[in-house]
Amino acid sequence: MVRFSSDGLTGSNHHVKGVTSSPFSVTNCVLQDYVRRYNAPVRGATRTLQFSTAAGTGTEPLLVLRYVRKTKDNRTILGMETFPQSISKLPVTYNSELHDEATVKRMPYRPLGNTGLDVSILSYGASSLGSVFRQTDDSESIQVVHEAVKNGINYIDTAPWYGHGKSETVLGKALQGIPRSSYYLATKVGRYLPDPAQMFDFSAERTLRSVDESLARLGLDYVDIIQIHDMEFADNLDIIISETLPALQKVKDAGKARFIGITGYPLENFRTVLERTTVKVDTILTYCHASMNDNSLADYLPYFKSKGIGVVNASPISMGLLSDRGPPAWHPAHRDIKDACAAAAKFCQSRGVDISRLAMEFTLSQADIPTTLVSTASLKNLNKNIESVYKPLTAEEKAVQQEVMDRFMKPLNNKNWEGVEVGEHRKQLQASAATS
């Protein structure tokens, strides 16, 4: 018999994964504010996790999982599972049939705000699966997703915009072979087609329809996080607050998403929306603001933490600025930023150092950033990214990194390109309207 009490759990003769324990007492239990949906015979099943942090006599500390299931006829089924607490050193996404324990333990995990999700510090951005940067082979893309998850990456991000549905479609195929409990998935609403006149739609009606379309492409009943994509492109933030976020609350209430997020490039927009909305926002996603050339996200982290907001960072190499190849032609950075980064890359080459490795370490070492998205459809690049997690910089690399910061990056003073892309989009809309 095991029962919950105000200060923990007590019980006796409880069966623990094939081992009957002696009478035991589990105290100091912390109930995470965390409801995890999982694959089960009953649609809409949920599981609530409760962890023991200390234990009494008779057994090793226990990891206690209390779960609640809702049946189709609205009956409630309660239950509990217990495991040796040694398993709690692994993320709850760990699956012994899928993962190698030592490999997963090598990946650090951090809490994503108040969501209760512990996410890998390196997460997988699925934009590459949509052939956004180059033509990709679907079979290799699927293999990359499998390898990412097997290596302990448990957070995956996609969107309808990436390949205009292709990323979600390919990702859906890849996920068919992976247990749903082994990853967290985020997708987005609001950005869709290449035609400037049809690219963005933040209306409630389109938002609700988009979620159903994404779930169909992904082959899932729900996503963990549903996000508004690049909200700075809305005519104004009023529609985000009055239409898009309330629509996402309906999505959450319907069980199609567990948490709500907002994404974009301008950092101050997050504060504006968070202060004005009555909808509970759980996460934010921004990009190119936790990099060697622009680390301005650090100034906002205390605010997000005070709100319990989980921060998802993306593009530690600043969309190619901090790479030997350099940025694509369309990159919106101002010329002085591009020149400084190109000079830094050339300097690194002269010292036999890969600037992208320095950039990855710079971002991943920031303990207040829960996770950083990196996208690739290449196994070689995936392995290189994973290596950045556990292979520390050499003394020479650290010295070069410091010199890069002092000589090339600090003079930029966190300069960014806010407004450039939005301004270009507005011009395209005006040109389209003039010719129609």
Steps between C-alpha positions, in 0.01 A plus 500: 500500500638840403335828578570867440535727800566869541870444563570208275414134447488206733439135436610141542567187297472692176607336175776702333588389148521134590637553852277493809630762738499490878279750684614840389435867545553752223513859615565846357305423186479787257202504268612652173243727340506262211238295321650280231279347234618163378407226258237276656199298388279782621514825306572802713692311768713706733767419750616714788853451625600521864862456603641393833808689609571299815395168645479318828601149591469176317560593139689734275327832425209468264380685197122506535271560204135570566283496191146598413318369194173624357299241307276574204192476724664752736592253774817577694760229552767559763823309540860519603834359391823499698860457390839511672599865530823432311282528191424860596851589387362443153232717338145366507530471123756222547391167351716197572395333174594806294788665684844404618506611864859624497438703184193671646673573829768684305240754383426776755135594562353821634148594611297692242353773717202381703383246244647207692682389186869423539644559155835415347725804477541420130167467322411409144366759259315326219505787251768318299257212439300741285797554263513860618876532455569233237331205335492217750450126480198392705653167599808671642281761668305225676823335608624833640186535714542146632866558584423830670247339732721197566776739607280655767359797309141511623371835370402540133371817336327535164245722321268501197723771349801270469468365149133602507396181672790277395688523830197386698424225248852355503522539876170315537644207306810501719300506822301191405788288620555684829293461820296816562623517859861533380484855366334839534371661183429863422346645187364840405215698348490827309757465219415293194563574130775673296261750338537818713123553492438151643811457711354604835155448649455540873119485500325266741334304220826432315677422825253227598506351151880507492530292815280226355702504177826470692373212711391317185842547337679394816271203559445603863206572728677786675818705514677597818533868410303703246669830413424818309755529220687832464232718655682821401360454149143556618354836400518576871522300819133561578394209278748272678342592833134512394484212250802272472570435867132443592479255207802314634333483840212319328752265343647430843158453658414248228805292592680566172789678671637502852670838506491831312801689365582813304794548264676783324819699457436835679544431870293788632189361326502210744475731798219695333290192431568335836394814685180547300359152442269316739593167337768303683811495282746228597796545263671744269725418205745747358810471284841657440488684834716258702797498266853636510400794280180578692436376852217739583270216607698491824348836598148352477558167671432630855164637383400173333608307808287722723200410284577128498550514124704229331753642254577321175799644316580435136785547255817523710698568181270793414358350181846436357677819607724300733608232256777443248245495217352832604137614488261450207447791262160581653637542853349821645800605711650843438828518311714581805370188679573282197847649460590449866383139498681427173821645644454290813452184294812577298698557821382164637604327179848649534521341845362165388180540698138449388305816585168314503632277779591808702153641435329180611698489824429867569125435487476155659709611798236756603328314784195727507401401146314168523546387141645610168355390166733399220369373168662252265401221264856363495621221727851642487385841620271348762790307651712814491229690688463226760877493548482869592297405807751274670837582342648805676704761322875456507718766659585627152134518400415691818777747431381553143140537618601772745699684234206478258274653763743779586607592145191440288184451705504740791536805270164403345338563839223243439390674182210322329278529192160549660253651254694411185298192406167650603577811296586292195179302539295821515665620177414171328137533609483854365655395168257210473204725572616755242510240222173326585 
